[in-house]
């Protein structure tokens, strides 16, 4: 797998013996580094690889991609160019859940597809999360402050704001203009994780993900707001690993067939 500094994929910790790869998709304005701590806590049988969208960090010289489907197509092109056949579980946070969902469909159309999809802090693909397109910069910054995920001091730093606001607007545009295609549900299980105090991602809108899979759906609430995935990592990790382990065992059973006595 290409993990070069300017590629799409980042691996933070070597997991030579891993038999499942957890492919992670950041939130709007986010970077691959948001999954560094998660990677450091996973056991040897799971390798965390995070997607780095263009236009940020070491890819800052590349043009932004203002479309969820275009992002998914380019991630899949990167994956299809690899020869590594380690089974995948996809994890997306907020906007990243839509990108992961689109990647899951494309992988399923071309191959066996992912073993499972984990969507974090995300309403169902056919539900509107929110619409920030009409907000001016001041109102958008206030909205971001209410959502969490950015230090208030940083949001008051003109240099920081000038750097990140175009990226955030691009990513919000991508998620807010996304239209879910009319197609069959996924054939892999979906697990939804959300913060009980998230004012934007409500339980009934999370439950809508159940319509987008025919292989089983589960959901789990955690204390915290939209960025509970970082704030409650110690509680999230066992739930996440349980799901990854279960879909991994199911995938292995499908490959090897029923056990013989």
C-alpha positions in Angstrom: 0.0 0.0 0.0 1.3 3.4 -1.0 1.7 5.5 2.1 3.9 8.2 0.6 3.7 11.7 2.1 1.6 13.1 -0.8 -0.6 10.1 -1.3 -4.2 9.5 -0.2 -3.5 7.0 2.6 -1.7 7.4 5.9 -0.5 4.6 8.2 0.8 5.8 11.5 1.7 2.5 13.3 3.1 -0.6 11.7 0.8 -3.6 12.1 2.6 -6.3 10.2 0.4 -9.1 11.6 -2.9 -7.3 11.1 -5.6 -9.3 9.4 -8.1 -6.4 9.1 -7.5 -2.8 8.0 -9.7 0.0 9.4 -9.8 2.6 6.7 -10.8 6.0 8.3 -12.4 9.1 6.7 -12.1 12.5 8.5 -14.8 15.0 9.1 -15.3 18.3 7.2 -12.1 20.3 7.6 -10.4 17.3 9.2 -7.1 15.6 8.4 -5.8 12.0 8.5 -4.0 13.0 11.8 -7.3 13.0 13.6 -7.1 9.2 13.7 -3.5 9.1 15.0 -4.6 8.4 18.6 -7.1 5.7 17.5 -4.3 4.0 15.6 -2.0 4.0 18.6 -4.7 2.2 20.7 -5.7 -0.6 18.4 -4.4 -4.1 18.9 -2.0 -5.8 16.6 -4.7 -7.5 14.5 -6.1 -4.2 13.3 -4.2 -1.7 11.1 -5.6 1.8 11.0 -5.1 3.6 7.7 -6.5 7.2 7.4 -7.5 9.0 4.3 -5.8 12.4 3.7 -8.1 14.6 1.6 -6.3 17.0 -0.8 -5.7 20.7 0.1 -4.5 20.2 3.7 -1.3 19.5 5.6 1.2 17.8 3.3 -1.3 18.0 0.4 -1.9 21.8 0.9 -0.7 22.5 -2.7 -3.4 20.3 -4.2 -6.9 21.6 -5.2 -9.8 20.8 -2.9 -12.4 18.3 -4.0 -15.9 19.8 -3.5 -17.8 16.6 -4.0 -18.4 13.5 -1.9 -18.7 11.2 -4.9 -15.5 12.6 -6.5 -13.7 12.0 -3.2 -15.0 8.4 -3.1 -14.0 7.8 -6.7 -10.4 9.0 -6.1 -10.0 7.0 -2.9 -11.2 3.9 -4.7 -8.8 4.5 -7.6 -6.0 4.5 -5.0 -7.3 1.3 -3.3 -7.7 -0.5 -6.6 -4.1 0.4 -7.6 -2.9 -1.5 -4.5 -2.1 -5.2 -4.5 -2.6 -5.7 -0.8 -5.8 -7.7 -0.2 -6.2 -7.1 3.5 -10.0 -7.0 4.3 -11.4 -3.6 5.0 -13.7 -2.1 7.5 -14.6 1.5 6.8 -15.0 4.2 9.5 -16.2 7.7 8.7 -16.8 10.6 11.1 -19.4 13.2 10.1 -18.8 14.1 6.5 -16.4 11.2 6.3 -19.3 8.8 6.8 -20.8 9.9 3.5 -17.5 9.4 1.8 -17.0 6.0 3.4 -20.6 5.0 2.4 -19.9 5.9 -1.2 -16.6 4.0 -1.1 -18.3 1.0 0.3 -20.7 0.9 -2.6 -18.0 1.3 -5.2 -15.9 -1.5 -3.6 -18.9 -3.7 -3.5 -19.7 -3.1 -7.1 -16.2 -4.1 -8.2 -15.2 -6.8 -5.6 -16.3 -8.5 -2.4 -16.6 -5.1 -0.8 -15.8 -4.1 2.8 -16.6 -6.3 5.8 -18.5 -3.5 7.5 -19.1 0.2 7.7 -19.0 2.3 10.8 -20.6 5.8 10.6 -19.8 8.2 13.4 -21.7 11.5 14.2 -23.6 11.2 11.0 -27.3 11.3 10.0 -28.6 8.9 7.3 -27.5 9.7 3.8 -30.9 10.9 2.8 -31.3 13.2 5.8 -30.1 16.8 5.9 -27.5 17.3 8.6 -27.5 21.1 8.4 -27.1 23.8 5.8 -24.4 26.4 6.3 -24.1 27.6 2.7 -25.9 30.9 3.4 -23.8 31.7 6.5 -21.3 34.5 6.4 -17.9 33.9 7.9 -18.8 35.2 11.4 -21.9 33.1 11.6 -20.1 30.0 10.3 -17.4 30.5 12.9 -20.0 30.7 15.6 -21.6 27.6 14.2 -18.3 25.7 14.3 -17.7 26.9 17.8 -21.1 25.5 18.9 -20.4 22.2 17.1 -17.0 21.8 18.9 -13.9 20.3 17.5 -12.0 23.6 17.2 -10.4 25.5 20.1 -12.2 28.8 20.7 -8.8 30.5 20.7 -8.0 29.2 17.3 -11.3 30.4 15.9 -10.4 33.9 17.0 -7.0 33.7 15.3 -7.3 35.5 11.9 -4.3 33.6 10.5 -5.8 30.2 11.4 -9.2 31.2 10.2 -7.9 32.3 6.9 -6.1 29.0 6.4 -8.9 26.6 7.5 -12.1 28.4 6.5 -11.9 27.7 2.7 -11.2 24.0 3.5 -14.2 23.8 5.9 -16.5 25.6 3.4 -15.4 23.3 0.6 -16.1 20.2 2.7 -19.4 21.5 4.0 -20.4 22.2 0.4 -19.5 18.6 -0.5 -21.7 17.1 2.2 -24.6 19.6 2.0 -25.0 19.2 -1.8 -24.7 15.4 -1.7 -27.6 13.5 -3.1 -27.9 9.8 -2.3 -28.3 7.7 -5.4 -31.2 5.3 -5.9 -29.6 1.9 -5.5 -29.8 -1.3 -3.5 -28.7 -1.3 0.2 -25.2 -2.3 1.2 -24.5 -6.0 1.7 -22.3 -5.4 4.7 -23.3 -4.5 8.3 -23.5 -0.9 9.4 -22.8 0.3 12.9 -23.7 3.9 13.8 -22.0 5.7 16.7 -23.2 9.1 18.0 -22.9 11.6 20.9 -25.9 11.7 23.2 -25.5 15.5 23.5 -25.0 16.1 19.7 -27.6 18.8 18.9 -27.2 18.1 15.1 -27.2 14.3 15.0 -30.4 13.0 16.7 -31.2 9.4 17.3 -34.1 9.1 14.9 -31.9 10.5 12.1 -29.1 8.1 13.0 -31.6 5.2 12.9 -32.2 6.0 9.3 -28.9 4.2 8.4 -30.8 0.9 8.9 -32.4 1.5 5.5 -29.1 1.5 3.8 -28.0 -2.1 4.6 -29.5 -5.5 4.3 -26.9 -7.1 6.5 -27.7 -5.8 9.9 -27.6 -2.4 11.7 -26.7 -1.4 15.2 -26.2 1.9 17.0 -24.5 3.1 20.1 -24.8 6.4 22.0 -21.9 7.9 24.0 -21.7 10.8 26.4 -20.6 13.9 24.5 -21.3 16.1 21.5 -20.4 15.9 17.9 -16.7 15.1 18.5 -17.3 12.3 21.1 -15.1 10.0 19.1 -12.0 11.9 20.5 -13.5 12.9 23.9 -14.7 9.4 24.7 -12.1 7.3 22.9 -11.7 4.9 25.9 -15.4 4.0 25.8 -15.7 4.0 22.0 -12.7 1.7 21.3 -14.2 -1.5 22.8 -17.5 -1.1 21.0 -15.7 -0.4 17.7 -13.3 -3.3 18.1 -16.2 -5.7 19.0 -17.9 -4.7 15.7 -14.6 -5.0 13.7 -14.0 -8.4 15.3 -17.5 -9.7 14.6 -17.5 -8.7 10.9 -14.0 -10.0 10.6 -15.0 -13.4 11.8 -18.0 -13.4 9.5 -15.8 -12.5 6.6 -13.3 -15.3 7.4 -16.1 -17.8 7.7 -17.5 -16.8 4.3 -14.0 -17.3 2.7 -13.3 -20.7 4.3 -16.8 -22.1 4.3 -18.4 -24.1 7.1 -16.1 -25.8 9.6 -15.7 -29.6 9.2 -15.8 -32.0 12.1 
